[in-house]
């Protein structure tokens, strides 16, 4: 299991599979893992053959998740939706096999290539109806993106299938991106995010959709990608600052702040990336012999009190808690990982 809250492109923010478990334990392990988000059901006769995997990659402010499973049901009740208060809209693309979804909007079936739009705000009952392995993609969209481009699930109904040519084009693009996720750099992810915005505009508004002003938006996307590439190269250097990013890229200070306003500013972005790197170190067996203070200094943190406050604010626990959890049994650690994924989604809502 992996959980990296802000990695872009090549590293998943969430990844887990039942492959490492005995066949008799796979369903229980998967159930324990995803129960923080939705319930899962598999008929008793199919449990010995059950297998599933899921991994989610961050593309700017989107999450693209690749899922594969033998027959199962995923049930998210209205009560669960009310408890965790997730606001994200979701685009579902079937890649292989067939499924059936029941929601307030009715019941609809999907086959390979079909696209559906929905929301975590409402309950659903998603059933894999294929007899063999089924693969599907989920694109999780934050609500603080441009309303002109993301009119998804705004009515009272639940998910609804949308098989227009524009939606199928979006689904084909998502499938192509999913194949190359592990090769994407942070800069690539920013460009993919922009392409997704344009395709979403076409999918939800038809061929006459009002697209974003490509000149301004494209320039901002490229500038942000350049800034991120600079930050990644010098992430753990004591010299890294907003001024240094401006000096290297030629981007003005005011423009740089606007590019990272959604992240709380460039300093906040840098701190988040360093915290993510430290968290990875804390669960890495190769660093078990190093103290938290030693690992923190490697990642640019020189005050443990400041680190603990920032770490708790981001992850809801201290660095010491993460180190202890890293030695927990696999199933328990994976369940905590899904809970962390849930916290990630909750924290990426508009204020």
N, C-alpha and C positions, 0 to 999 in steps of 0.2 A: 504494500500500500504506500502511495505517495500523496503528500498534500503540500503544495507550494502555492501560496495564496496569490502571488502576482507574477509568476513566470509567464513569459510571452512566447507563443508559438511552440518551439521544440520541446519544452518541458511541460507535462500535464500538471494542472493544479490539483487534479484528483485522478488516481489510477488504482484499480483493484481488480482481481480475478480470482475465481475459485479453483484455478488449475493446481494450486499448491496443496489443496485439501484432498483427503480421501473422498471417493465418490459418495460414501455414506454421510459425510459431514458437509458436503458442499451447499446444500440448500439451507441448512441451519446457519452456516457461516454467512451466506449472502443475506439471509433474512435479518441477522443481527447487524449487518453492515448498513442496510438501506432503511431500517425501520425508523430512523430519525427523520426520514423524508416521506416515505410511503410504505404501505404494507405490501407484502409479496405473497402470492399463493401459487402452489404447484400441486397437482393431484398426486395422491400417495403413490400411484403406480408409476409415475414419471420421475419421482425424486431420485431414484438410483442413477438415472442418466442425466440429471440436471447439471448444467454448467452455464456460467455467465461471466461477463467482463464488462467493465466500463472505464473510460478515461475521458477527462475533460480538459480542453486547452483554452487558454485565454487568448482572444484576438481583439486587442484594444479593450473595449468595454463589453464585448460579447464573450460568451463561453460556448465553444463547440464541443459537444460530447459524442463520442463514438461508443455505441452499445452493441453487445452481441449476447444472445441467450438462446437456450432451448425453450420449449413452451413454458410460459408462465403468465401470471396476472399481476399487474401493478395497480394497487388501489390507493388512491389519495382521496380521503373523505373531505367533505366540506368542513368538518370539525378540525381536521388536521390543517387545512388551508387557513382557517381562522386563527389557529394557535400560532403557526410560524410566520403568518403575515407576509409571505413572499409576494412581491408585486410583479415579478418578471413575466413578460410574454414569451412564448415558446414557439418555435417552428420545428415541426417534426417531418423528417424525410425517411421513408422506407427505402432501404438499399437492397435487401434480400429477404424473401419470405412475405408473410401476410400478417395483418393485425386487425383487431377490431377495438374501437374506443366508444365507450358510453359516457355521456356527460349530460348536463342540463339541456344542451342543444340537440340531443338525440343520440342515435347510434350510427356509426359509419365505419366502413371497412377500407383498408388501405393495402395496396400491393406495391411491389418494387417500383420506385420512381414516383410514387404519389407523395403529395405535400399537404400538410395540415397546419393550421394556425390555432394556437390556444394560449392558455394562461395558467400560471400556478395559483392564481387567486381563487380558482374554483376546483372542486373535486372532479375526479375522473376514474374510470375503470378501463385500463389498457390491457388487452389480452393478445399475446402472441398465438396466432391460430395455426401457424405452419407446424408440420410434424418434425421438421429438422431445425437446424440453427437459423436464427433470424438476426439480421443486422439493421440498425436504424440510427439516424443522427438526430440530435437535438441542438438547436441553436437557441441559447438563452439570452434574451435581450433586456438590458436595463431600461427603465422607464424614463430616465433623464436624457434620452436622445431626442432629436428633433421630432416633434409631433407630426410634422408633414410626412415623415418617412416611416413612422412606426404606429400606424393606426391598426394595431393588432388586438383582438380580443376586447374591444372597448364596449361591446354591447353586453346584454345580460346573459347571452348564451355561452356555452362552453366552447371547446375546440371545434372547428369546422373544417372539413376538407376543402381544398382549393386547387383545382387541377387546370387552371388557366395556363396558357403558354408561358406567361411571365413567371408564374409560380414554379412551373417545371424548370425554367431556366435557372431560377434561384436554387432549386433543389440540385440541379446538375452542378452548379458552381460549388455548393456546399460539399457535394460528394468529391469533387476534384480537390478542393482544399483539404478535406479529411485525409486523402491519400498522401499528401505531402506535409502534414503537420509537423512531423519530427525534423524536417529540414528548414522550417521557417525561422528566420531571425526576428528579433524584436522589431526591427525596421520593416521587415516583410509583413508582420502582423498588423502594423499600422496601415499599410496599404490595402491589405485584405479587408480590414474593418471598413475603409472608405468604399471599397467595391461592394461590400454587403449592404451598406446604406443605400447605394444607388439601385441595387437589385431589389431591395425591399420596397423602395419607392415604386418601382415598376410593378412588383407583384401585388401590392396593396392598392394601387391607384390606377392600374392599367396603363396603356401606351401613352396616354396624355398626361401622365404624372408630372408634377412640377418638381424637377430634380434640383438638388442643391446647386448653388453657383459653383461650378466646377473649378473656375479659376482660383477663387479665394479658398475654397475647401481643399482643393488638391494641393495648393501651396502650403496650407497649414499642416496637412497630413505629411507632406515631405519634410517640412521643417521639424515637426515633432519626431519623425523617424530619424532625422539627422541628430537631433538632440539626444534621443534615447541611445543611439549608437555610440555617441561620445560618452555618455554616462556609463554605459556598460563597459567600455574600454578602461575607464578610470574609476570604477565603482568603489574600490577600496583604497584609493589614494587619498592621503590627508589633504592634498591640494584641490580635490574635487569640490566645486561650489557652483552656484548659479553664475557668478562672474566668469569662472573659467569656461563653463559651457558656452557662454556668450562669446568669449574671446576666440574659442576654437571654431564655432559654427558661424559667427558673424550675425547671429540673431540678437536683436535688441532685448534689453532686460524686460521691458513691458510686454513685448511679443512672447518672450519665453514664459512669462507668468501666465499669459492667456492660454498658451499651448498646454500647460499643466494645471490649469485652474480646476479641472475636474478631479485632479489628484491632490488638491490642497496646496498646489505650488510645487516648484521643482525640488525644493529642499525636502518636502514631505515625500515626494516620489523617491528621491535618493535614500531617505531613511527607511522607507518601506522595502526597497530592494535589498538594502543591507540587512534588515531584520529577517527577510526571507532566507537570505544566504546563511545567516547565523542559525536559524531554525533547522536548516538542512544539515549544518555541521553538528548540531546537538543530537540528531538522531542517527548520524553516521558512525558506524561501529569503529571506523578507523580513528576517530577522535575521542574514543572513550577515556583515554589516558590524560586528556587535557582538561583543565578547569574551565568553567564558564567564562571567567575573566580572560583567560588566554585566547579562547575562541572569539570572544567579543572584540578584543583588540585587533585580531586578524581582519575583522569586518568593519572596523572604523568606530567602535564604541569604547570609550575610555573611562566612563563613569558608570558603575554598576547600578546606582540608584536611578540615573537617567534612563539606562537601558531597561531596567525592570518596568518602569512606568510606560515606556514606549512599547515594550514587548507585550505587556498586559493589555494595553489599549488596542493593539492590533490582533492578538490571538486569544485574549481572554484568560491568559495564564502566564506564569513566569517562565524564564528559561529553565529553571530547575525542574518545574513541573514537566516540561517537554522531555527533559533528559530522563526523568523517572518513567514517563509513559513509553519511552522508546524501548524499555525492557519488558513491557507488558506482553501478554500472549497475543498472537497474531490477530485472532478474531476480535479481541477487545480493542486492540490498537486500530483495527480497520473500522470498527463502529465509531470510535472517537474521530477517525478521519472523516467519515460521512457527516458526523455532527459538526466538524470543522467546516466542511463544505457548505452545510446549511448556514453556519454563521457567516461564511464568506458571502453567500447570496443575500443574506439579510443586511450585511454591511454595505452592499453595493446597490442600495436603493437611494432615490433622491431624498434629500433632507426635507 
